[in-house]
Structures are given as C-alpha cells and as structure tokens.
Amino acid sequence: MNLPIRKRTRLKGYDYSAPGEYFVTICTAQKTHLFGEIKNSEMHLSSIGKIVNREILGIASHYENIRIDNYVIMPNHIHMIIVVEQTEGINPFPTIKKYDIPNVFGKFKAGVTKIVGNPFMHSAKKIIWQPSFHDHIIRGEKDRLKISEYINTNPLKWELDCFYNDERP
C-alpha cells in the first residue's frame, strides 16, 4: 500500500519552545462537525465541544510557560493564539521543562480523545482529529491584532470560512 507523503507543517529548524505567540488551527478528521453548530452567528457547543472547551481552558494549568490568549471553537475546527512565555529568570530552578507547541497539542488532542472515548463515535475506528495542525508564528502586534479579529469574528462569517462544509454528523 502506497501512503501519500505528508507535507511538512512545521518551519524547519524553528524552536517551537521559544517564547512568542503562535496562531494554531486544529481540524477534526474529514472536517466532521463534532464540536457544535453555528446558529444566528453564534457557536453552540455540543457535548464534545464542551469537553474541548474545558481542555483548552486547562492547558495553562498543565504547562508553566504556556497560556492561551484567544480562541474560538467552531463546528469542525479550533483557532487559537497560544503564548509561550519566557521562563528564565522567573524561577531560580533550572529544572523547568520547556514545552514546545507540537508537544502541547499532541497531548491536548490525545487528552480530548481519551475523555470523549468511543461512545460518542459511530465506530471504534473513527478518529476525532486530523493528524497534525496548522501553525503560524505571530510576527508583531499588527499580525496579532489581525488574527485576534479573525478569531473573534469567525462565527459571524462561518459560511464564508474555508473550513465550512454543510455536512453535519
């Protein structure tokens, strides 16, 4: 069996544990509507969407140098700005582990999958997430403001969104 060669999504040679802001998009497998639906330009979370929301809010409690600045959960994807903060000088102990963005989201996706489990899924082989995620290194205040506006207005523009599809579970 010849599997397709996956395009590399990370910036080659970049240290994703470096302090900075990152725009991340995570999609469901086959862009399936699992997290809820948009009604009157407002997102209404499903039971899985509520689990995803709770786990997003818990990310900062799992990682000393990570916080979520802004996010939106859509029917089949999530957009967020994640901040990796400087740890040197904050804690005098050099044993603080630096976490990188791929590690954080790998654990996030695994955690949600474990909590949701297969009872919510139609088949034991169905998966929740696409294998990877999209990231963009935020380069300055203007970039961050543009991305924040995009996140904040995403439910209002759902039918124009590149992730929009009319397929519901």
N, C-alpha and C positions, 0 to 999 in steps of 0.2 A: 504494500500500500504506500503510495506516494503522498505524503502530507504536504500541504502548502508551506512555503518558507515564510515565517512571520517577520514582518518589518520591525526593525529595532525601534523602540519607542523612547528610550532614554537618550539624552545627549551624551555622546561618547566622551568619556574622560571627566565628566562633571561629578563633583562630590555632592550628592543629594542629601548629605547630612549637614551641609554648610548652612550657616544662618542665612535666612532670606524668606521670601514669600513665594509660594507656588500656587498656580491655578491648576486644579485637578478635576478631571471628569471621569466618572466611573459609570459604565453602562451595564445593564442587565444582559444576559445571554439572549441573543436574537432580538434584542430591544423589546422584550416582552414587558407589558405593563404589569408590574408586580407591586409597585410602591403606592398606588392610589390612582386618583384621576383628577383632572382639572375640570372644575365646574365654575362657571361665571368668573373665569380668570383667576381662580384660587385653587391651590392644591389641597386635596382632601386625602389624607394618608390612609392606606389600608392597614391591616394588622401587621403585615411585613414592613410597610413604610414606617410604622410607629417603632418597630424594633430597630430599623436602620437609623431613625432619628435619635433614639436613645443611645445607640452605639457611637454615633457621631459626637454627641454631647459628652460621652465618656472618654474620647480619645485623649484629651488633655490630662485626665487623671491617670492614664497608663504611661505617659511619657513626660518626663520632667521638662524637656525643652521643646515641646510641641503644643501648639494651640490652633484651634480653628477660628479664623477671623470672620468668615461669612460663608454661608452655604444655602443651597436650595435642593430639596428632594423633588424630583419630577416623576412622572409615571414610570419611566424606564431608564432613568439615569440620575446622577447626582453631580452637581457642580459645587466646588468649594475652594476657598482660599485657605491654605494651611501655612502656618508660620513656624519655621524652625528658629528658635531663639538661641542667642549666644549663651553658653553655659560657663565658659571660663570666667573666673573672677566672681561668679555668683556663689559657688560652693567651693570651699578650700580643699575638698577631697577630690583627687584626680581620677577617682574610680567611676565617675558619672559616665554611663554609656551613652554614646551618641547614636541616635536613631536616624535612619535615612527614610526618605519618602516611600520608596518601594517596600521596605520592611513594614512600615506603619500600615500601608494599605493592604498588604498581603495578610497581615494579622486581622485587620478590620474586616476584610471580606471573609476570611475563614471564620471569624467570630460570629458574624451575622449568619453565615451558612449553618454553623453548629446550632445556634439558637433557633433559627427557623426550622431546621430539620426537614425531613422529607414529608411529614404530614401535610404541609402546605402545598407540596408539589404534586403534580399529577402522576409522576412516575419516579421511581427510585433513581433513574439515570439522568433526570433533568437537572441542570445546574442553574444557579442564580445569576452568576456574573460572567461577563466576557473575561477572557484570560488576563488581560492587562488593564491599563488605564492610560488616559492621555494626560500629559502634564505640560505646563508652560511656566518657565521661570519668570516671575514678575520683575520687570526692569524699571522700577521707579514709580513715583506717585501717580503720574498720568495713566500709566498702564494699569495700576491697581484700581484707580477710580473707574476706568472703563470696564474692567472685569467685574467690579462690585455692582455697577449699574446693570450689566448683563445678567448677573445672578439675581438681583432684586427684581428685575422685570421679566425674567424667564417665564413664569406662569402666565403673564399677560400676553405673551407672544407665542404661546405653545404651538399653535397651528402653523406658525412660520419657522419653528425650530427645526434644525437639521436632524434632530433625533425623533421628530414627530412621526408617528405612524398611527393609523386608525385601528390597529389590531389590539384588541383587548383580550384578556385571558378568558 
